[in-house]
Amino acid sequence: MAAEQSKPKGPDLTRGVALDDLGDGAMVGGHVGDEAVLLARRGNEFFAIGATCSHYGGPLAEGLIVGDTVRCPWHHACFSLRTGEAVAAPAFNPMPCWRVEKRNGTLFVREKIESPGRRAAGAPKGPRAGSERMVIVGGGAAGFAAAEMLRREGFAGPVALLSADDAAPYDRPNCSKDYLAGNAPEEWMPLRPREFYQDQSIELELRTEVTAIDASARQVTLADGRSVPFDKLLLTTGAEPVRLDIPGADAPHVFVLRSLADSRAIIAKAKTARRALVLGASFIGLEVAAALRTRDIEVHVVAPERRPLERVLGREFGDVIRAIHEQHGVIFHLEETATAIDAASVKLKSGATLPADLVVVGIGVRPRTQLAEHAGLKTDRGVTVNEYLETSVPGIFAAGDIARWPDGHSGEHLRIEHWVVAERQGQTAARNMLGQRQRFSDIPFFWSQHYDVPINYIGHAASWDGLDIEGSIEARDCLVRYRRDGKVLAVASIFRDIENLKEEAAMERVRAQA
């Protein structure tokens, strides 16, 4: 994917682009030698950075300029046009930069240059930058992003990343997408190689369970009895799958999907399985169904809803998603639940029995809030944080799936289980652990893949009283706005990436004016 996008396309930017052909806020994708380069204009300033997103290889030239940044159309990663820095997840690696020369009404991209560097206000100042001990509990999206940002911001003190997982931080969305389908190799999964943690002096401890937090003594206790002191603490303990409470739910051919280990176990079983049954028509459940169909396994989906994803996306979207999966051979059993599982079949509430030698349960997750609760932190269906992601105890922060924060766009307190939200909260929390007092105000975003149909979703609409549909959901070319009291709370789209980015920017402007 990335290799295809990075092949030289468009004009040779060393030969020049007419100034009049590049209006304010415009950009053009071209190349310098064998490297894909983006030439962009902002007012009377001109920038040239790498044109291929460092996340999944999206074409930045098809994205959107917002201020002095460019946003990727695929998964909304954001890069500084001035420095190439990946200023917002899901990308972390920076873009290379080139010098731009303006001569006689023509723009020429010249030699590659060193990054101009971070804005002077971006890095912490004073002895505090290296004197405190930062401890992060949880090695998922938020935990990794926080550790990476602490170092990127110039913090030189001790950073401990304590993870109960047996693998270093990895690309969790791929566990239900290309990796599960067999289209992504193992080497794609780590967010960083193990050497990164050594090079950055991040104390990564795997298979490490934190059992208690002593907020007054400023230390955490580990399952092996050790105590780890902290000056600032970030909780990113994530969520855990809801387990079935029916006979046979603990059978060896029954799986949940949350971790890389879970995905590997499902892949191993899929090599000999003939019929799979997915319990739950959530995004995860349907992505699992798609991945298993890619492996040419018969797949049935059992769920209590009338339509898949109707609660999140609405009736029209739900009907189309069902049709997409049925076209690929998935068989739905809706308004149904499982009552028992044996070695070769699953019994349903209706009395029907479905053969299955592989069962995947995707009926939701619960936030892991026990640590916070026992430590006396305020909780409310999650760990309560303020706009700076700080909990009720000063110096202790929370981010990711466990954090319930005040959302300026919807006016509600939200807890959202999205990968990009978790990463960006981790980045914001890291800055605030360094005393920067940055409000978390990002518009929530997630993406889901169903065979060759991508769905991008921004905002959050728990309910809506109005639905605007541009294009056709059935034709798989649409942008859908979810409104309540006339206000756009969320937008979902299929193959309308630039429009989705523009809607996100519009939401940000509304928020800034509030």
C-alpha positions as CSV (number, residue, x, y, z in Angstrom):
1,M,0.0,0.0,0.0
2,A,2.6,2.5,1.1
3,A,5.0,1.4,-1.6
4,E,2.4,2.0,-4.3
5,Q,1.7,5.5,-3.0
6,S,5.4,6.4,-2.8
7,K,6.1,5.7,-6.4
8,P,6.9,8.9,-8.3
9,K,3.7,10.5,-9.7
10,G,2.8,13.9,-10.9
11,P,5.2,16.6,-12.1
12,D,8.9,16.8,-11.5
13,L,8.9,19.5,-8.9
14,T,12.5,20.4,-9.6
15,R,11.4,21.7,-13.0
16,G,9.1,24.2,-11.4
17,V,5.4,24.9,-10.9
18,A,3.9,28.2,-12.0
19,L,3.1,30.3,-8.9
20,D,-0.3,31.2,-10.4
21,D,-1.2,27.5,-10.6
22,L,-0.9,27.1,-6.8
23,G,-3.5,29.2,-5.0
24,D,-3.6,29.9,-1.3
25,G,-4.4,26.7,0.6
26,A,-3.7,24.6,-2.5
27,M,-1.2,21.8,-2.9
28,V,0.2,19.6,-5.6
29,G,1.7,16.1,-5.4
30,G,4.8,15.5,-7.5
31,H,8.2,14.1,-7.0
32,V,11.9,14.9,-6.6
33,G,13.9,12.1,-8.1
34,D,12.3,8.9,-6.8
35,E,10.7,10.5,-3.7
36,A,7.0,11.6,-3.6
37,V,6.8,15.2,-2.5
38,L,4.0,17.5,-1.6
39,L,4.2,21.2,-2.6
40,A,1.9,23.4,-0.6
41,R,1.0,27.1,-0.3
42,R,-0.2,29.0,2.7
43,G,-0.6,32.7,2.0
44,N,2.8,33.8,0.7
45,E,4.7,30.9,2.3
46,F,5.6,27.7,0.4
47,F,6.4,24.3,1.8
48,A,7.6,21.0,0.4
49,I,7.3,17.8,2.5
50,G,7.0,14.1,1.9
51,A,3.7,13.2,0.2
52,T,3.1,9.8,1.6
53,C,1.6,9.6,5.1
54,S,3.9,7.8,7.5
55,H,0.9,5.9,9.1
56,Y,-0.5,3.7,6.3
57,G,0.8,5.5,3.2
58,G,-2.1,7.7,2.4
59,P,-1.7,10.3,-0.4
60,L,-1.4,13.7,1.4
61,A,-2.0,15.6,-1.8
62,E,-5.6,14.3,-1.6
63,G,-5.9,15.6,2.0
64,L,-6.7,19.0,3.4
65,I,-4.6,22.0,4.5
66,V,-5.8,23.4,7.9
67,G,-3.7,26.3,9.1
68,D,-0.1,25.3,8.6
69,T,-0.8,21.6,8.7
70,V,-1.9,19.0,6.2
71,R,-4.2,16.1,7.1
72,C,-4.2,12.7,5.6
73,P,-7.5,11.7,3.8
74,W,-7.4,8.1,5.0
75,H,-7.1,8.2,8.8
76,H,-6.7,12.0,9.6
77,A,-3.1,12.0,10.6
78,C,-1.8,15.6,10.8
79,F,1.6,16.9,9.8
80,S,3.3,20.3,10.1
81,L,4.0,21.9,6.7
82,R,6.8,23.9,8.4
83,T,8.7,21.0,10.0
84,G,7.2,17.8,8.7
85,E,6.5,16.7,12.3
86,A,3.6,14.3,12.8
87,V,1.7,16.7,15.1
88,A,-1.4,14.4,15.7
89,A,-1.8,10.6,15.7
90,P,-2.2,8.1,14.2
91,A,1.1,9.0,12.5
92,F,4.2,9.3,14.6
93,N,7.1,9.4,12.1
94,P,7.8,12.9,10.6
95,M,7.8,13.8,6.9
96,P,11.1,14.8,5.2
97,C,11.3,18.5,4.1
98,W,12.7,20.2,1.0
99,R,13.7,23.8,0.3
100,V,11.4,25.8,-2.0
101,E,12.7,28.5,-4.2
102,K,10.5,31.2,-5.8
103,R,12.0,32.7,-9.0
104,N,10.3,34.7,-11.8
105,G,6.8,33.5,-10.9
106,T,7.8,29.9,-10.6
107,L,8.3,27.6,-7.6
108,F,11.1,25.1,-7.6
109,V,11.6,22.3,-5.1
110,R,15.4,22.1,-4.4
111,E,17.5,20.0,-2.0
112,K,16.2,18.1,1.0
113,I,16.8,20.0,4.2
114,E,17.1,19.3,7.9
115,S,13.8,19.8,9.7
116,P,13.5,23.4,10.8
117,G,12.8,22.1,14.3
118,R,9.9,22.3,16.7
119,R,8.3,25.6,17.6
120,A,10.2,27.2,20.5
121,A,7.1,27.1,22.7
122,G,6.7,23.4,22.0
123,A,9.3,22.0,24.5
124,P,9.2,22.3,28.2
125,K,11.6,24.6,29.9
126,G,13.4,24.6,33.3
127,P,14.8,21.8,35.5
128,R,11.4,20.2,35.8
129,A,11.9,18.8,32.3
130,G,14.2,16.1,33.6
131,S,13.7,15.9,37.4
132,E,10.4,14.1,37.7
133,R,9.6,10.4,37.3
134,M,6.8,9.7,34.9
135,V,4.9,6.3,35.2
136,I,2.4,5.1,32.6
137,V,0.2,2.2,33.4
138,G,-0.9,0.4,30.2
139,G,0.9,-0.3,27.0
140,G,-1.8,0.3,24.4
141,A,-2.5,3.3,22.1
142,A,-2.6,6.0,24.8
143,G,0.3,4.7,26.8
144,F,2.6,4.4,23.8
145,A,1.6,7.8,22.5
146,A,2.2,9.4,25.9
147,A,5.7,7.9,26.3
148,E,6.7,8.8,22.8
149,M,5.5,12.4,23.2
150,L,7.3,12.9,26.5
151,R,10.5,12.2,24.8
152,R,9.6,14.2,21.7
153,E,8.8,17.2,23.9
154,G,12.3,17.0,25.3
155,F,11.6,15.4,28.7
156,A,14.8,13.8,29.9
157,G,13.8,12.2,33.2
158,P,12.7,8.6,33.9
159,V,9.8,7.2,32.0
160,A,8.3,3.8,32.9
161,L,5.7,2.1,30.7
162,L,4.1,-0.8,32.6
163,S,2.1,-3.1,30.4
164,A,0.2,-6.2,31.2
165,D,0.4,-7.3,27.6
166,D,3.1,-9.8,26.5
167,A,3.9,-7.7,23.3
168,A,5.4,-4.3,23.0
169,P,2.8,-1.6,21.8
170,Y,1.3,-2.7,18.5
171,D,-1.2,-1.6,15.9
172,R,-4.4,-2.9,17.6
173,P,-6.8,-2.0,14.8
174,N,-5.0,-4.4,12.5
175,C,-5.8,-7.2,14.8
176,S,-9.4,-7.3,13.4
177,K,-8.5,-6.0,9.9
178,D,-5.7,-6.9,7.5
179,Y,-3.6,-8.9,10.0
180,L,-6.5,-11.2,10.9
181,A,-7.4,-11.5,7.2
182,G,-3.8,-12.6,6.4
183,N,-3.0,-9.5,4.4
184,A,-0.6,-7.8,6.8
185,P,2.6,-9.4,7.9
186,E,3.7,-9.7,11.5
187,E,6.4,-7.1,11.1
188,W,3.7,-4.4,10.4
189,M,2.2,-4.8,13.9
190,P,4.7,-3.2,16.3
191,L,4.3,0.6,16.6
192,R,8.0,0.8,17.2
193,P,10.8,-1.7,17.2
194,R,12.1,-2.9,20.6
195,E,15.3,-0.8,20.1
196,F,13.2,2.4,20.2
197,Y,12.5,2.0,23.9
198,Q,16.1,1.4,24.6
199,D,17.2,4.3,22.5
200,Q,14.7,6.6,24.1
201,S,15.4,5.3,27.7
202,I,11.8,4.3,28.1
203,E,11.6,1.5,30.8
204,L,9.1,-0.8,29.0
205,E,8.0,-3.7,31.3
206,L,5.8,-6.3,29.7
207,R,3.7,-8.9,31.5
208,T,3.6,-6.4,34.4
209,E,0.4,-6.1,36.3
210,V,-0.2,-3.1,38.5
211,T,-2.3,-4.1,41.5
212,A,-2.6,-0.8,43.5
213,I,-2.0,2.9,43.4
214,D,-1.1,4.8,46.6
215,A,-1.9,8.4,45.6
216,S,-0.6,9.9,48.8
217,A,2.7,8.0,48.8
218,R,3.0,8.5,45.0
219,Q,3.7,5.0,44.1
220,V,2.2,2.0,42.4
221,T,2.4,-1.6,43.5
222,L,3.1,-4.5,41.1
223,A,1.8,-8.0,41.3
224,D,5.3,-9.3,42.1
225,G,5.4,-7.0,45.2
226,R,7.6,-4.3,43.9
227,S,6.8,-0.6,44.4
228,V,7.4,1.9,41.6
229,P,7.5,5.6,42.7
230,F,6.0,8.4,40.5
231,D,5.8,12.1,40.4
232,K,3.2,12.1,37.6
233,L,1.1,9.0,36.8
234,L,-0.9,8.3,33.6
235,L,-3.6,5.6,33.7
236,T,-4.2,4.0,30.2
237,T,-5.5,0.6,31.3
238,G,-8.0,0.4,28.4
239,A,-10.9,-1.9,28.2
240,E,-11.5,-5.7,28.4
241,P,-14.0,-7.8,26.4
242,V,-17.4,-8.6,27.9
243,R,-17.5,-12.4,28.4
244,L,-20.5,-14.6,27.7
245,D,-22.2,-16.2,30.6
246,I,-23.7,-19.3,29.0
247,P,-22.7,-23.0,29.0
248,G,-19.7,-23.6,26.9
249,A,-18.5,-20.0,26.8
250,D,-15.1,-21.1,28.1
251,A,-14.6,-23.8,25.5
252,P,-11.2,-23.9,23.7
253,H,-12.7,-22.9,20.3
254,V,-14.4,-19.8,21.7
255,F,-12.4,-16.6,21.5
256,V,-12.7,-12.9,22.1
257,L,-10.6,-10.4,20.2
258,R,-8.8,-7.6,22.0
259,S,-5.1,-8.3,21.9
260,L,-2.5,-9.4,19.4
261,A,-2.4,-12.7,21.2
262,D,-6.2,-13.1,20.7
263,S,-5.8,-12.4,17.0
264,R,-2.9,-14.9,16.7
265,A,-5.1,-17.6,18.4
266,I,-8.0,-17.0,16.1
267,I,-5.7,-17.2,13.1
268,A,-4.2,-20.5,14.3
269,K,-7.7,-21.9,14.8
270,A,-8.9,-20.6,11.4
271,K,-6.3,-22.7,9.6
272,T,-8.4,-25.8,10.4
273,A,-11.9,-24.3,10.9
274,R,-14.6,-24.8,8.4
275,R,-17.5,-22.9,9.9
276,A,-17.2,-19.8,12.1
277,L,-19.9,-18.1,14.2
278,V,-19.4,-14.5,15.3
279,L,-21.6,-13.4,18.3
280,G,-22.2,-9.7,17.9
281,A,-22.6,-7.4,15.0
282,S,-20.4,-4.6,16.3
283,F,-17.6,-3.1,14.2
284,I,-15.2,-5.6,15.7
285,G,-17.6,-8.5,15.1
286,L,-18.2,-7.5,11.5
287,E,-14.5,-6.9,10.8
288,V,-13.8,-10.4,12.1
289,A,-16.5,-11.8,9.9
290,A,-14.9,-10.1,6.9
291,A,-11.4,-11.3,7.8
292,L,-12.6,-14.9,8.2
293,R,-14.5,-14.7,4.8
294,T,-11.2,-13.6,3.3
295,R,-9.8,-16.8,4.6
296,D,-12.6,-18.7,2.8
297,I,-14.4,-19.9,6.0
298,E,-18.1,-20.1,6.2
299,V,-19.3,-17.3,8.6
300,H,-22.5,-16.8,10.5
301,V,-23.2,-13.7,12.5
302,V,-25.7,-13.8,15.5
303,A,-26.8,-10.6,17.1
304,P,-29.8,-9.3,19.0
305,E,-30.2,-6.2,16.8
306,R,-32.6,-5.9,13.9
307,R,-29.8,-4.4,11.8
308,P,-26.1,-4.4,12.2
309,L,-24.7,-1.1,13.5
310,E,-28.1,0.6,13.4
311,R,-27.6,2.2,16.8
312,V,-24.4,3.8,15.7
313,L,-25.0,4.6,12.0
314,G,-28.8,4.4,11.5
315,R,-31.2,2.2,9.6
316,E,-30.0,3.1,6.1
317,F,-26.4,2.5,6.8
318,G,-27.2,-0.7,8.7
319,D,-29.1,-2.2,5.7
320,V,-26.2,-1.4,3.4
321,I,-23.6,-2.9,5.7
322,R,-25.7,-6.1,6.0
323,A,-25.9,-6.3,2.2
324,I,-22.2,-5.8,1.8
325,H,-21.5,-8.7,4.1
326,E,-24.1,-10.9,2.5
327,Q,-22.7,-10.3,-0.9
328,H,-19.5,-11.8,0.5
329,G,-21.2,-14.8,1.8
330,V,-21.9,-13.9,5.5
331,I,-25.1,-15.4,6.8
332,F,-27.0,-13.2,9.4
333,H,-29.2,-14.4,12.3
334,L,-30.5,-11.1,13.7
335,E,-32.8,-10.6,16.7
336,E,-31.1,-13.7,18.1
337,T,-28.8,-14.6,20.9
338,A,-26.8,-17.7,21.8
339,T,-27.8,-19.8,24.8
340,A,-25.2,-22.6,24.8
341,I,-22.0,-23.7,23.0
342,D,-20.7,-27.2,22.5
343,A,-17.7,-28.6,20.6
344,A,-19.4,-28.5,17.2
345,S,-22.4,-26.1,17.4
346,V,-24.1,-23.1,19.0
347,K,-27.7,-23.2,20.3
348,L,-29.8,-20.1,19.8
349,K,-32.6,-18.6,21.8
350,S,-35.1,-19.5,19.1
351,G,-34.1,-23.2,19.5
352,A,-32.1,-23.3,16.3
353,T,-28.7,-24.9,16.3
354,L,-25.8,-23.7,14.1
355,P,-22.7,-25.8,13.4
356,A,-19.5,-24.0,14.3
357,D,-16.0,-25.1,15.1
358,L,-14.8,-21.5,15.6
359,V,-16.7,-19.0,17.7
360,V,-15.7,-15.4,18.2
361,V,-17.5,-13.3,20.8
362,G,-17.7,-9.6,20.1
363,I,-20.4,-8.2,22.4
364,G,-18.7,-5.2,23.7
365,V,-16.0,-4.1,26.2
366,R,-15.8,-2.7,29.7
367,P,-13.3,0.0,30.9
368,R,-10.7,-1.3,33.3
369,T,-11.4,1.1,36.1
370,Q,-10.7,-1.0,39.1
371,L,-7.3,0.5,39.8
372,A,-8.7,4.0,39.8
373,E,-11.7,3.1,41.9
374,H,-9.6,1.4,44.6
375,A,-7.2,4.4,44.7
376,G,-10.2,6.7,45.4
377,L,-10.2,8.5,42.1
378,K,-13.6,9.8,40.9
379,T,-15.3,7.5,38.5
380,D,-18.5,7.6,36.5
381,R,-18.8,4.8,33.9
382,G,-15.1,5.5,33.4
383,V,-12.4,7.5,35.1
384,T,-13.6,11.1,35.4
385,V,-11.0,13.7,34.0
386,N,-11.1,17.4,33.3
387,E,-10.3,19.1,30.0
388,Y,-6.6,18.6,30.7
389,L,-7.2,14.8,31.2
390,E,-6.3,15.1,34.9
391,T,-8.2,13.0,37.4
392,S,-9.7,14.1,40.7
393,V,-6.2,13.6,42.2
394,P,-3.7,16.2,41.1
395,G,-0.8,14.8,39.2
396,I,-2.7,11.6,38.1
397,F,-4.0,11.6,34.6
398,A,-6.1,9.2,32.6
399,A,-6.4,8.7,28.8
400,G,-7.9,6.3,26.3
401,D,-10.8,3.9,26.8
402,I,-11.1,4.5,30.5
403,A,-11.2,8.3,30.4
404,R,-14.5,10.2,30.5
405,W,-13.9,13.8,29.6
406,P,-15.9,17.0,29.0
407,D,-16.4,17.3,25.2
408,G,-16.7,20.9,24.0
409,H,-18.5,20.0,20.8
410,S,-21.4,17.9,22.1
411,G,-21.5,19.5,25.5
412,E,-21.5,16.0,27.1
413,H,-19.0,14.0,29.1
414,L,-17.7,11.3,26.7
415,R,-15.9,8.0,27.0
416,I,-15.0,6.7,23.6
417,E,-13.3,3.5,22.6
418,H,-11.5,4.8,19.5
419,W,-7.8,4.1,18.6
420,V,-7.1,7.6,17.3
421,V,-8.8,9.2,20.3
422,A,-6.7,7.2,22.7
423,E,-3.5,8.1,20.9
424,R,-4.3,11.8,20.8
425,Q,-5.3,11.8,24.4
426,G,-2.0,10.1,25.3
427,Q,-0.2,12.9,23.5
428,T,-2.2,15.6,25.2
429,A,-1.8,13.9,28.6
430,A,2.0,13.8,28.1
431,R,2.1,17.5,27.5
432,N,0.0,18.2,30.5
433,M,2.2,16.0,32.7
434,L,4.9,18.4,31.7
435,G,2.8,21.3,32.8
436,Q,1.7,22.7,29.5
437,R,-2.0,22.9,30.3
438,Q,-3.3,21.9,26.9
439,R,-7.0,21.2,26.7
440,F,-8.1,18.0,24.9
441,S,-10.4,19.3,22.2
442,D,-9.9,16.9,19.3
443,I,-12.9,15.7,17.3
444,P,-13.3,12.0,17.8
445,F,-12.4,9.9,14.7
446,F,-12.4,6.2,13.8
447,W,-12.4,4.1,10.6
448,S,-13.7,0.7,9.9
449,Q,-13.0,-1.6,6.9
450,H,-15.6,-4.0,5.4
451,Y,-13.9,-5.8,2.5
452,D,-13.2,-3.0,0.0
453,V,-15.6,-0.5,1.7
454,P,-14.0,1.9,4.2
455,I,-16.2,3.9,6.6
456,N,-14.8,7.1,8.2
457,Y,-16.6,8.6,11.2
458,I,-16.0,11.8,13.0
459,G,-17.7,13.3,16.1
460,H,-20.1,11.4,18.4
461,A,-23.8,11.0,18.2
462,A,-25.3,8.8,20.8
463,S,-28.7,9.9,19.4
464,W,-30.0,12.1,16.7
465,D,-33.2,13.6,15.4
466,G,-32.1,14.5,11.9
467,L,-30.1,12.7,9.2
468,D,-28.7,14.4,6.1
469,I,-27.5,12.1,3.3
470,E,-25.4,13.3,0.5
471,G,-24.8,10.9,-2.3
472,S,-26.0,7.3,-1.9
473,I,-25.3,4.9,0.9
474,E,-26.5,2.0,-1.2
475,A,-24.1,3.0,-4.0
476,R,-21.3,3.2,-1.4
477,D,-20.5,6.8,-2.1
478,C,-21.9,9.0,0.6
479,L,-21.6,11.5,3.4
480,V,-24.1,11.3,6.2
481,R,-24.6,14.0,8.9
482,Y,-26.2,13.2,12.2
483,R,-27.9,16.2,13.8
484,R,-29.6,16.9,17.1
485,D,-31.5,20.2,17.6
486,G,-30.1,21.3,14.3
487,K,-26.4,20.8,15.3
488,V,-24.2,18.4,13.4
489,L,-22.8,16.0,16.1
490,A,-21.2,13.4,13.8
491,V,-20.5,12.6,10.2
492,A,-20.0,9.2,8.5
493,S,-18.7,8.7,5.0
494,I,-17.8,6.2,2.3
495,F,-15.3,7.2,-0.3
496,R,-15.7,10.9,0.5
497,D,-12.5,11.4,2.3
498,I,-11.9,15.1,1.5
499,E,-15.5,16.0,2.5
500,N,-15.0,14.1,5.7
501,L,-11.9,16.2,6.5
502,K,-13.7,19.4,5.7
503,E,-16.6,18.4,8.0
504,E,-14.0,17.8,10.8
505,A,-12.4,21.2,10.3
506,A,-15.9,22.8,10.4
507,M,-16.6,21.1,13.7
508,E,-13.4,22.4,15.0
509,R,-14.3,26.0,14.0
510,V,-17.6,25.7,15.7
511,R,-15.9,24.4,18.9
512,A,-13.3,27.3,18.8
513,Q,-16.2,29.8,18.6
514,A,-18.1,28.3,21.5
